């Protein structure tokens, strides 16, 4: 994936997370912000994020790969998604 598409994907995931899970008055969230270990995204939110990613990118992420570690930052999420994009 080229750099432009990679940044677009990161922005798409980041904007979704901010819109769905982050209060507007929270601190600025970046590609490297710890989402799960900081409590921004909980286990229920992680499941809805997984569904969003699978629908948006028309992929299937095995449950064994959808771990809190893999979903802890936008960068890690995008790395995971890229493994399943054809």
Buried (B, 14 or more C-beta within 10 A) or exposed (E): EEEEEBEEBBEBBBEBBBEEBBEEEEEEBEBEBEBBEEEBBEEEBBEEBBEBBBEEBEBEBEEEEBEEEBBBBBBBBBEBBBEBEE
